[in-house]
Amino acid sequence: MSANDELPWIIPALALIADAVRNDVPVLGHCLGGQLMARAFGGEVRTAPVTEIGWGEVAVADNAVAREWMGAIEAFESFHWHGETFSIPPGGTRVLENAHCANQAFALGRHFGMQCHVEMTPEMIAEWVRGGAAEIAQSRDSPGVQAPDEIERDVERRTAALHAVADRIYDRWCEGLSRGS
C-alpha cells in the first residue's frame, strides 16, 4: 500500500492529519503513517532506491532536534518493510537515517513520522513473514531484503532492544500531549 494510492480513505486521512496539526494535536506515524504525515505536511512519497525488508541499523542524525527526540541513542537495529520513502517535509528535520533510506524519521515540532518500524513484536514479525513471503521472494535482489530465517533469527532479543527505542520515542511524543480537561 502506498500513500500515493487512489484509495477512498487516503484523502480523508491526509485531511485528518492536517486538521490535527492545525488544532495542535501531536501526530505520530509508522511507515505508511509516516508517509501520510510527510504528504500532509507538503513532502513527497516516492519509490525508495532500495527495498528494505528485515532488520537493519538506523542512525540518529547529527542535529539538535534528533538529540532532543532520541536522547543518548546514537544508533539501533530497527525493523523495515518498505519499498517507498518520503521526503522531509518543509519545516521538518531528519531524525533517523540509514545507508539504504536517508529519511527513516522526521520531526516537525511535536509531530514524529517514521519510515522504520519500532512497534514490532515477535508475533507481528512471524505473521508478516508468512503473509509477505511472495514479496520477500520477489525482492531478494535488493541488498536491503533478508531471508525469512534471518528476519526471525533471535527475534525475542531484537524486539526487546527495539522496544527500548520505541519507549524513548513514545515517551518523548507523549510529552507533547495536552493534559487539559
N, C-alpha and C positions, 0 to 999 in steps of 0.2 A: 504494500500500500504506500502511496506517496501523498505528500501534502499538496501535490500538483494534480492529483486525480480529480476528475469531474464527478465526484460523488455528491449526493444531495446534502450531506452534512458538513462538507468542507467549508463552504462559505459561511454558514451559521457558526461553525467552530471558530473561524478566524474573527468573526464579529464578536463572539463571546469573549475571546482573549483580548481584543482591542477594548471592549467595554470594561472588562475587569481592570485593565491598566488605567483607563480614564477615571475609574472610580477608586483608584489607589488600592486595589486588591492584588496582593502578590500572586504571581503565576509561576508554576514550575512544570517543566515538561521533560519527558524522557523520549529520545529517539523521534518518533513521529510527532510527539508533543513538542519537542524542541524545534522540529522543522516547522510545525504550525506556528509556534511563537515567532520564529525568525521571519516567516512570511507576514504575520500580523503586524510586526514591528517594522516592515519595509525591507527585509532581507530577501534573498532568493534561495530556492531549493533546486539542486541540480544533481546529476549523476556524479557520484564520487569517482575519483581516479582509480581507487582500489576498493573492491567489495571487502567488507570485514565481517566475518562470522567466526566467533570464538573469543578466546582470551587474548588480550594484548595490552602492553604498557601504555599508560596515559601519563603525560607530564603536566604539571601545573605551570601555567605561563608565568613569565617573569614580569609581573606588574602588581601594583598595589591592590587593585580590585581582586585579582586572583588570590593574593595572600590573605585578603580580608575574608574571602569565601572559604578558602581551603586550609587556613591556619598553617601549621608546620608541615603538612603533607607536601612533598615535592613531586612524587610520582607514585603510581599504584597500578596494579593489574586490574583492568576492567573487562566487562563482557560487551561484545559487539554483535550486532546483527543488522547490517545496513548496506545498501548499495547506492545511497544518496547522501548528500551532505548539505548543510546550509551555509550561507554567508553570514558573517557577523552583521546584524542589522545596525542602521545608523544610531549612534549613541551607545551602542553596546561595546563590551570589552571581552576579548577572548580570555577564558579562564583555564580551559584544558585543551591539550593538543597531543597529537602523536604522529608517528612517521607516515602513516597512511592517510590520515584525515586531520588536516590542520585545525579544523574547528570542531573540537569534541564537546565544548561547552562555552556558553557566553553568559554574562550577567548584564542586565540593563536595570540599574537601580536595584529594586527588591525582587526582580524577576530573574529566573535562572532556567536556561534551556540547555539540554544535553543531547548529544548525539549518542553517546555511550549509555550503557545500562548499568546503573549502580543498584538497582532494585531486585536483582535476580536471586532466586532460591534454587537449591538443587532440583527440586521438583519442576520448577519452571524450565530449567535448562534441559532436563530429560524430556519434557513434553515438546519443547521447541526443536530439539534434535530429532525426535521421532517425526513430528509434523513437518519439519523442514528438510528431511533427508534428500528430497529431489533438488531443492535449492542448493544445498551443500554440494551435492554431486555435480550440478551444473556449474558451480563457481569454483571448483577445485583448482583451476589455473591461477586464481588470484593469490598473491602472496599473503593476503590478509585472511584467508579462509583455512580453518583447521579441520582435520578429520574428526568424525564424531567421537572416537575413543580419546583423542586429545582434549576435546571440549569437555568431556565428562571426567577426565583424569583429575583426581584429588579435589573434586568439586566441593566437598564439605569445607576444606581448609580455604579454598579460593573464595567461596561465597562468604565465609565468616570474615575474611580480611576485607572483602568488598563492602560488607555491611558496616564496618568501622568508618569507611569513607562516606558511605551513604548517610550514616548518622551525623557526620560533620556537616554535610551539605544540607540535610533536612533540618538540623538544629539551627543552622545559620539562616535558612529560609524562614523558619518559624519565628525568628526574631522580628521579621517584618510584618507578622500578622497583627492585626488590631486586637487589643484587649478590651475594647469598648463594650458597651451594653449590648 
